[in-house]
Amino acid sequence: MIVDQLFTLEPNRWYAAEFIGDEFGDDLRSYSPLFVHAVVPLKTGRATIDLEFHHENYPDGVQRKRYTLEVLERQRRFLLARRSDQASTRLLLVSELTWPWLTRRFGLLPINDHTDPQSALGRR
């Protein structure tokens, strides 16, 4: 029997991210490619991780961020987590970064047929 592997964040990789929260106004969502610098399981028994990342689509401030997240759901193709603090609760949906996602959200197209998004965006 083959068991599908659950989605896992790995350092030094780009991912597609959707932030969901009331602070985003009527749309409730904000999108960004994320470059993961570090992922540290906190071993609290509550599926919490520290995630250090580069938030590419955050032009108004510091793009290097660190969130403590409670993982709510992991499937084969995505991870859903919650960041809670005193000000607000924010959900974070993370999946593999693909050209269709980059095109749909930001109008970006592949440079050529052989360029994957990881190579095109480089390291941050």
N, C-alpha and C positions, 0 to 999 in steps of 0.2 A: 504494500500500500504506500503510495506517495502522498505525503502531506504537504500542502502549500505552505511556503514560508511566509511569515508575517512581515509586513513592511517594517524596515529598520532604517533609522537615520545613521549615516556614516559621516565622519569628519572629512573635510576637503572635497565635498560634493555640493552641487547645486540642487535645489528642490523647488517645486512649485508650492506656493503657500497662499492660503486664503485666510485672512483675519476676519473674524465675525464678532461684532459688538455694537452696542448702541451708540458709541462715540463716532461711528462712521456715517451718521445721519440716516436719511431715508433708504439708502442702498444697503445698509447694515454690513457691507463687505468692503475690504480693501485687499488688493492682490499684490504679490511681490515674489520675484525669485529670491530665494534665500541661499546663501553659501554657509554651510555649517562648519564652524571652526572646532567645536567640541560638543560632545554629548556625554554627560556623566549621570549614570543611574544613582539615585540617592539612597537606595536600599532602605526605604522607610516602611515598606510593606504596603504602600499606597500607590504604587506605579508612578513615582515622581522622578523627573529628570531635570538636570540643569542643562539648558541648551544655550550655547554661545554661537552667535551667527551674525552675518552681514545681511542687513535688510536693504536690498537694492533699491526698492521703490519708496524710500523714506527721505525725501529731499529736504525736509524742514528741520533736521536735527542729526544727532549722532546715528550713524548707520550700523555701527557695531553694537550689538545688544546681547543681553543675557537674561533669559527668562527661566524661572522655575515653573515647570509644567506638570500637571497631573494628566497622565495618559488615560483618556476615557475609552478609547476604542482603537484597536489595531486590526486591520484586515490585510489582505494580500497586497492591495494597491494604495493604501493610505493609512495615515495615523491622525486621529482626532484627539486634541489635548485642550486643557483649560488652564488659563493663567488667571489667578485671582489675586487681587490686592485690595487695599482699602478703597481705591477710587472706582474700580470697575472690574467686571468679569469679561474676559475676552476668550473666544474660542479660536483655535488654530488648526486648520486642516492642511496637512502636508502630503504631497504625492510626488511622484517622479516628475522631473522637468522634461517637457517634450516641446517640439516645435509647434504642434497644433495649439498647445496651451499658450506659448509665447506669442503666437500669431493672434489668437483670439483676444488675449488680454492687453497686448502692447503693440500689435501690428508688426512684430519682428518676423522676418523670414530667414530661412537658412541661407548662408553665404553660398554654399554649393550642396550637392546631394550627399557629400561625404562628411559634412561638418556636423558633429553632434552638439547639442546645447552646452554640454560640459566644457568642450573645447572652445566654443564660440564665446562664452562668457568669461572664461579664464578663472584665475584665482583672485580672491579679495582678501 
